[in-house]
């Protein structure tokens, strides 16, 4: 649920391409969380090539990891023809290369489980994000001008988003003097709204970034010298704790909760959210009520599910490889000849809970990778469970929301399965059905993360009732 890769690529229609005739250009930006330096970004433009590197020191559930993101771009004018992306964090090593051909982007992803090919429809030209502000100043911007663009972010595309999901808006808000440790600069203040995040940038008339604020997760980027970047040690930032929401009351062990009612403050819009399903979760006014399901009232079908209404929830997706021979082999071993979907879900959830170590992971979850490593956090558990459950013939969805632990609501991922009725299941915590502190915000897994991003750091939850 991290947003540090926002604006990796930009995709604009009908823009003039004049070529990059400038000499070598280089930018160094320190990344801060509050007053603490937690990373840096380095951009190099040279001979029609763009190189970008971001380093971030993170603590996730008590484990410190150095996250390193590298992207190189081959350009035609401003437009991207090819890219090469890599992400390393602890034991995670993910790579992706892409090439624009015949109105689409051909992508090959390399991870622990091997290579996977993806196609992304791409009718417009692609602009590398390190050049977006240079492009804007080339248009002779004025206060009040705005642009609508489609932003191509490799991590978002890998999770299965569509081009429509990547729409962004850019507005030139004002001219301002900005003072940073390196000095005072005359700038344009530019606001970018993209995939649930708000990015406020102060740029010079040459397109140089002086300061940038990204919310969520609340990072600030500041122009610095290479010497200050290299000399100053990085401190870690705990994203999980930084984004957690404190409860107004102590509810003890949430596993006992059969119902929970909370009020939501700071919710500007419900568009793109799934706050009510009419079964387990209900939303009215500013109140969300969650009631745990009663399995005894469910009338199960015989596996595999043969209805038409929910068949799409059994189909494979990028990184939910329910059609993989490896996934199907494991499912057969878990279920044997089981035909009751309720019993099958209980067995699959128990297997994932017992066979996947609870290890914090900064990566894009991939069911086949998790099957090999047997490690991961809630995202890895939910993705692997979805692949196994779908392979068993059970309609399954990935859910994103919050869960109550130690009197704080943490952003979390779990699943819902259709076993005659839709029922929640959390293989990370070993719960079926999941307790009532699981508050759903989004159905659809990582590809819907943008809808969740607009809540992070902005909403408050107040417990109004629990039993």
N, C-alpha and C positions, 0 to 999 in steps of 0.2 A: 504494500500500500504506500510505498515511498514515491515521491514526486521528483526526485533529483534528476530524472532523465527527461523531464518535460522540455520541449523545444530541441530535440536532437536533430530533427529534420523539419523543414518547412516546405509546404507545397502550395504554390500560388498559381492562379490562372491569369492569363492575359497581362503578364508583366514584361517590360522591356528587358532584354538581356544584352548588356553592352560589353561583357567580358571583364576580366580582372587584370588590369594593366598596372596595378600598383606594385611597389617593391615589397619586400618581406615585411609583414606586419605581425606583431606579437602582443598578446595581452595576458596578464596574470591577475587573477581575482582571488582574494582570500574569502573563504566561506565561514560565516559566523552564526552561532546560535546564541542569542543574547550577546554577551561580551566575550564569549569563548570561541576561539578559532578552532573549527572542527574539520576544515578541509580547504582545498583550493581548486581552481579551474585554470587551465592553460590552453590558449588558442594560438595556433600558428598558421598564417596564410602565406603561401609561397608558390609561385609558378603554377597557378591554377589548381593547387592542392590545398586542402584544409585539414589540419590535424587538431583534434580536441582531446584533452585528457582531464578527468575530474577524479580527485581523491577525497574520500570522506572517511573519517574515523568514527565508528558507530559501536555502541553497546546495545546488544539485544538480549534481553533476559539474562543479564549478568555476564555475557560473553562479548569481548571486544573483537571487532573485525575491521580490517582495512578494506574498504570497498574501492575498487579501481575501475573506472570506465574509460575506454579509449575508442575513439571513432576517427577514421580517416575518410575523406571524401575526394573523389575524382570529379572535376567540374567541367561543364561546357558553358562558358560564361559564368553566370551565377548558379546555373542549374546543376543538380547532382546527376551524374551518370552512373556512378558506382559508390558503394560504401562498404566499409569493413568495420564491424563493431565487436568489442569484447568486453566482458564483465568478469572480474574476479573478486571473490569475497570468501576468505577462509579456504575451504576445500572446493568451492564452487568455481567452475571455469566454463563460461558460456560464450559462444561466438556466433556471429551471423554475418553473412556477406550478401549483398544485393546488387542487382544490375537492372537498369531500366531497359525494357525491350517490348516493342509492339503494344504500347499502352498499358503495360503492367510491370510490376516490380517482381522479378524472380529472386527469391530469398532462399538461402540454404543455412539452416541452423545446425550448429554442432554443439553437442553436450555430452555428458557422460554416457548416455545410452546410444550415441551414434549421431547420424545426420538425418535431418528431416527437411523436406522441401515445402515451401509455402509460396503462394501467389497472391499478390495484392493488386487490385485494379488501380490503375494510375493513368488517368488521361491528361492531367496537368503536368507542368514542369515542376521539378523539385529543387528547392533552395535550401542550402545548408544553414542551420540556425546560427552559427557564428557570423554569418554574413547578413542576417536579416536587418540589423540596424544600419549597416552600410547601404543596403538596398533602399531602406526608407529615406535616408538623407539624400540619396541620389534622385528621389522624386521631388525634392525641394519642399519638404513638409512645412505645414503651418499649423498653428494651434487651432484645434477644432476639426482637423482632418481625421478620417478614420479609414481603415482597410479591413476587409473580411478575407481571411485566408484559411487554407486547410493545412494544418500542421501535421507533418509526418514524423511520428516518434517511434523508433524501432521497437522499444519494449511494449508499447501499446499495440502495435501491429502484431507482435508475436502472441499476444493474449487473445487475438481474434476480433479486434474492433474493425469497424467499417470506415471507409473514407468520410461518411457523414458524421461519424463520432469525433472526427478530428478537426472540426470547424473551430476557428479561433477568431477573435476580434481584437484589432489593434486600434488604439485611440491616442492621438497626440493631445495631451491634456493641457500643457502649459510650458512656458519657458521659465527656468529657475536657476538660481545660483546654488551650487551644492558644494559644501565644504567637507573634505575628508582629510586624513593625515597627510596625504601627498600634496594638498593645496586646495584652492578654490577654483571651480570650473563653471562655465556657462553651459547649460544643458537644456535639452528637451525632456520633459517628463512624459513617459510613454506607458500606457497601461495595456497589458495583454490578458485577455480572459480565455483560458484554454483548459478543457477537460477537468473542470471543477476547481482549478487553481487560478489565483489572481497574481500576476507578475507585474510589479511596478519598477520601471527602469528609468534611470537618468543617463542620457547619452549626449555626447558632443555633436557638433555639426559635421563631424567626420565619421559618426557612427561608433565611436568608442564608448564602451560602457564604463561609467564612473561608479555607479552604485545600483544595486538591484535587490528588491525584496520579493521573496517567493512565499506565498501563503495559500494553503499549508505547504510545508511543515513549519514555516516561520524562519527560514534561512535568509541571511543578508549577505550579498556579494559586494565586495569593495575592491576597487582598483588598487593594486600594490606593485611593488618592484619585485623582480625575481629574487633579489637578495633577501628581502624580508620574508618571502615565501619559504626560501630554503633555510633561513636561520631560525625561524620560529617553529617550535614543536607543536604538533596538533594534540588537542584534547578530544575526548570522545563525547558524542551526544547519544543519549538514550531516546530513540525515536518512540519506542513503545510507551515509556513513562511520560514522555513529552506530550503525547497525544491522548493519554488516558483521561477519563472524566470521573472526578470524585463524586461518590454518592453522598447525599445529604444525611443519610442514616445508615447505621450498621445493621445488616440483615443476617449476619452469621453465615452459616454454610448455605450457599445458593442451591446446592443439589436438592434441598428439601422443598424448594419453591414450586408450588403448583400454579400460582397465578402472581402476576406482578403488574402494577399500574404506575406509569411514570408520566410526568409532564415534560414537554420539550420546549426549550427556550432557544432562540437564535435560528430557528428554521425559517429561512426567507421564502423558500418555495418547496413544494412537494414534487415538482416535475422530475421524472426519472427515478423516483423512489418507490419502494414497494412496502409501504407502512401498514397496509391492511390486506389480508388475504381472505377474511371472512371465515376462517377456520380456527386458526391458532392465535392470530394477531388482529387487533381491531384499533382503528384510529379515528378519533373525533375531536375536533377543536385542536387543543394542544396536548391531548392525552393519548398515550399508547397503552393498550391493555394486552397482555400476553397470558394465554391459558394453555397449560400443558395438555397434550392430546391423551385421549383414553384409548389405548390399543384394544381393549376388550370390546369396543363397539365397532371395530373395523372388520369388514367382511373381505377377506383376502381372495385373490384370484389364483390360478395355477401358473407357475412360471413356465415359459417366459410370458411377460405381458403381451397380449395379442390385440389390444384395442388400438384404435386409430388416434384418439384424442391426445395422447401423451407420447407418441412414438418418437417425436423429435428429441425427447429427453433421454433416449437410449442411443442416439447417434454419437460417433466419435467427434472430437473437436481437436484443434491444435493442442497438444500436450495432455489431452484426456483421451488416450489411445485405447478406447474400449474394444477396438477390433484387433488389437495386437495379439499374436499367438502367445506371447509371454503372459499378458494379462489374463487371457482366457484359460491358460493352463493353471494359473494360481487359483482362479475362481473355481475351476472343477475340483481342485484339491480341497478347497474350503467347504464347498457345498455338497460334494458327492452327488447324491440323487435328490437333494432337497427341492421341493416344489412349492412350499409355502413361502411367499415373499417376506412375511414378517420374521419368520425364523431365519431366512436367508440374510436379511439385513442385520439381524442380531449377530449372526456368525461372521459376516464380512466386517462389521464394525469392531467386533472383538478381535479379529485377526489383525486389522490395521492398528488398533490400540496397543496390542501386545507385541507386534513385529516392527513397528516404526518408532525409533527412539525420538524422544522429545528434545530436539536440538534446534536452536535458533538458526534460521537460514535466510540470507539475503540473496534472492535470486528469483527467476521466473519458475514457478513450480511446474514440474514435468512428471507425469505419472510413471513413465518408464525409468526416469532417473531415480525417483523415490523408491521404486521397486528394487533397484540395484543397491542404493546406499542404505536403505532402511532408516533414513534420518530425515528430520524436518520439523517445521513448526505447524501451526494450524492450516496454513495454505497447502502444504505438502500432504498432510493427512486428508484434507477435503478433496484434493485433486485425485489422489490415489484411490480413495474410497469411491469417488464418482466413476472412475474408470472400471473398477472391479464390479460395482453395483450395476452399471449399464451393461457390462459384459455378461452379467447374470440374467439380463432381461428385465431389469427393474428401472423404470423411469426415475432419473436422479438429477437433481439440480444442485449447484454450488451456491451457498448463501453467504452474504457479507453483512456484518452488523457489529453489535457489541455484546459482551458477556461480562457478568459481574464476578470479580475475583478480588478478595481482600479489600472489600468495600470500595472498589474502583471499577468503572466500566472500561474494558479494554476492547479495542477493535479486533475482530475475530472472524474466522471463516468456519463454516460447518456445512451440512447438507440437508436437503429434504428429499424424501423418497415417496413414490406412489406405491402403496401396498394394498390398495383398496380405497384408501384415503391418503392424502398427503400428510406425512409425519416427519418431524425433525429428528435428526440423528447427528451426534457429535462424536466422531471417532478419536478426536484428540483427548477429550475428557472421558470417553467411554460411557456415553449416555445415549439411550434410546428408549423413549423420546428424550430430547434435550430439555434441561430444566427451564423454568419460565424466565430466567434472567437473560436468556438469549433473545435479544431484541433485533429483529430483522430490519435492515435498511434497504438492501438491494438483492434481487434475485438475478443470477446470471454469472456469478464468479468474477474473475479478474477483468474480463472484457467490459464489465460494467463499473469498474473502479472509479471512473471519472465522476459517476453519480454519487459515489461515497465521498470523494475528495472534497466536495463542496460543504460537507458537514464537519470535517476534521478541524479541530481548533476553534469552531464557531458555535457549537451547540452545547447546551447544558441539560442534564437530566436530573429531575427531582422525583424521588420515590414518593408516591401518593398512597400506595397500598400494596400489601404483600401477604400471601398466605401459603 
